[in-house]
């Protein structure tokens, strides 16, 4: 189970209003039925605004104007960084963390952001430069047909190169769709999948008979 985006929560509510059963909606998004009920209850109480993500954690402490003036003065007069300013303020009896000082200086354009401190995203969509550099694929349950849906999509262009509805999600069906995509758009350099049984032999004693996904 994973956290749903705002768009997916809205989609769940709209499908529920159309009369789609809770069980099918839960299967479509790979979540528990109780999670669907919680989303619907939030919508009933707060509307679509209640489905939006809210910032978690401790609220940011706002500095008073006098403290800001002192920090600006030290920065402009001596050019000190946040850590050095923090030590000077401590000697003056002001307990302000260097993180708060740095945020204040950043907001006012007095320092440049430290790129090394910024966390890089684990995965960036549209990252590969050319079409057919990579194709993504996965299986999901389709609540409208009651069948298993598989889709192949190009990483760069987001073009759906192949898709199909099947009674079962199997390796043979996955390979058939891959061959269909290759016949229409050419062979991709790589295919990204999860480690499901449709792509890998997960049993420790099993043999990998289908080698297309190796």
VENGISUL-V329247 format. One record per pair of residues at least 24 apart in sequence whose C-alpha atoms are under 7 Angstrom apart, sorted by the first residue. I is the first residue (numbers start at 1). GAP is how many residues later the second one is. Records with the same first field share a line. If there is no record, write none. Layout:
I: GAP ; GAP
This chain:
1: 29 ; 30
6: 45 ; 46 ; 47
9: 30 ; 42
13: 27
24: 119
25: 118
27: 114
28: 112 ; 113 ; 114 ; 115
126: 29 ; 30
127: 29
128: 27 ; 28
129: 27
130: 26
131: 25 ; 26
132: 56 ; 57
133: 55 ; 56 ; 57
134: 54 ; 55 ; 56 ; 57
135: 53 ; 55 ; 56 ; 57
136: 55 ; 56 ; 57
137: 55 ; 56
138: 55
139: 30
161: 24
169: 29
170: 28
171: 27 ; 28
174: 24
